[in-house]
Amino acid sequence: MFGAHSYTHYDEKGKAGQPDQGEQLVEDDPSNLIDEQGKQVLMNKLVGHMMAASNKGLSKLTNLYLEMIALMARKYVQKEWPQLFTSLIGFMQSSTDLSVYKTVFECVKKICKKYRYMFRSDALYSEMNYVIENFSGHLVNSLGQCLEMAR
């Protein structure tokens, strides 16, 4: 039909597209998207697969892994996925390839991008301090290593 438009439903409080409590499906609940075992498998394997794809020059696959890590890190980076930064740092320390550093820095950039849009809170500052404590010292060391590799 020519000129047909779809309009978002607004409730009496002006909230667009908010389903009633009775309308929410079980599949829509974020806790049902992946089980605990699947989450652990992803946390253990994603960084390794991302680095393997990066080493093979598969940029589209590397970008896909970067996005997956960033999405998971939004929720799990500090409490449930503390080994994320440890594994990223391990790859940097064991490599002499600048592309590994680029991939790790891109991953940290995507993880930290969410901080731009978050409201100030104790939880935000706690997570930012966690990232700074776990990554800043290695960042300075890796800068020296990158300069040596570039020479």
C-alpha positions in Angstrom: 0.0 0.0 0.0 1.4 3.4 -1.0 2.2 5.7 1.8 1.7 3.2 4.6 3.5 4.0 7.8 4.0 2.0 11.0 3.6 4.0 14.2 5.1 3.1 17.5 2.6 2.6 20.3 2.8 5.2 23.0 1.4 4.5 26.4 -0.1 7.1 28.7 3.3 7.9 30.2 4.8 8.7 26.8 7.1 5.6 26.7 7.4 4.3 23.2 7.3 0.6 22.5 7.4 -0.6 26.1 5.5 -3.9 26.3 3.2 -4.5 29.2 4.6 -6.8 31.9 2.3 -9.6 30.8 3.3 -9.3 27.2 7.1 -10.0 27.7 8.1 -13.4 26.3 10.4 -15.7 28.1 12.7 -15.6 25.1 13.1 -11.8 25.5 14.6 -12.2 29.0 18.4 -11.5 28.6 19.2 -14.1 31.2 17.8 -16.8 28.9 19.9 -15.9 25.8 22.8 -18.1 26.8 23.3 -20.6 29.6 26.2 -20.4 32.2 28.2 -23.2 30.5 28.0 -21.5 27.1 29.0 -18.2 28.6 32.1 -19.8 30.2 33.1 -21.4 26.8 32.8 -18.0 25.1 34.8 -16.3 27.8 37.6 -18.9 27.5 37.8 -19.1 23.7 36.9 -15.7 22.2 40.2 -13.9 22.8 42.2 -16.8 21.4 40.0 -17.1 18.3 40.1 -13.3 17.8 43.9 -13.4 17.9 44.1 -16.5 15.6 41.9 -14.7 13.0 44.0 -11.6 13.3 47.2 -13.6 12.7 45.7 -15.2 9.6 44.7 -11.8 8.2 41.0 -12.4 8.4 39.9 -8.8 9.2 36.2 -9.4 8.9 36.3 -12.4 11.3 38.6 -10.4 13.7 36.1 -7.6 13.7 33.3 -10.0 14.4 35.2 -11.4 17.4 36.0 -7.8 18.5 32.3 -7.0 18.5 31.4 -10.2 20.4 34.0 -9.5 23.1 32.8 -5.9 23.4 29.2 -7.0 23.8 30.1 -9.5 26.5 32.4 -7.1 28.2 29.5 -4.7 28.7 28.1 -7.0 31.3 30.8 -9.3 32.5 34.2 -7.5 32.3 34.9 -6.9 36.0 33.1 -9.5 38.0 32.6 -12.5 35.8 35.4 -12.1 33.2 38.5 -11.0 35.1 40.7 -13.1 32.9 39.8 -10.9 29.8 42.6 -8.3 30.4 45.0 -11.0 31.5 44.6 -12.9 28.3 44.8 -9.7 26.1 48.0 -8.7 28.0 49.4 -12.2 27.6 49.0 -12.0 23.8 50.8 -8.7 23.8 53.7 -9.9 25.9 54.3 -13.0 23.9 54.2 -11.4 20.5 56.6 -9.4 18.4 54.0 -8.6 15.7 52.6 -5.1 15.6 49.3 -6.4 14.3 48.7 -8.3 17.6 49.2 -5.0 19.4 46.7 -3.3 17.0 44.1 -6.0 17.6 44.5 -5.8 21.4 44.3 -2.0 21.4 41.2 -2.1 19.2 39.6 -4.6 21.6 40.3 -2.4 24.6 39.0 0.6 22.7 35.7 -1.2 22.0 35.4 -2.4 25.6 35.9 1.1 26.9 33.7 2.8 24.4 30.6 2.3 26.6 32.0 4.6 29.2 31.4 7.6 27.0 27.7 7.2 27.2 27.2 6.0 30.8 26.0 8.2 33.6 28.3 8.9 36.4 28.0 6.3 39.1 30.0 4.4 41.6 29.7 1.3 39.4 31.1 3.2 36.4 34.1 4.5 38.3 34.7 1.2 39.9 34.8 -0.5 36.4 37.0 2.3 35.0 39.4 1.9 37.9 39.5 -1.8 37.3 40.4 -1.3 33.6 43.1 1.3 34.5 44.6 -0.8 37.2 44.8 -3.9 35.0 45.8 -2.4 31.7 47.7 0.9 32.2 51.0 -0.5 33.3 51.1 -2.9 30.5 50.1 -0.2 28.1 53.2 1.8 29.0 55.4 -1.3 28.6 53.9 -2.2 25.3 54.5 1.3 24.0 58.2 0.8 24.6 58.0 -2.7 22.9 56.2 -1.2 19.9 58.9 1.5 19.5 61.6 -1.1 19.6 59.8 -3.2 17.0 59.3 -0.2 14.7 63.0 0.5 14.6 
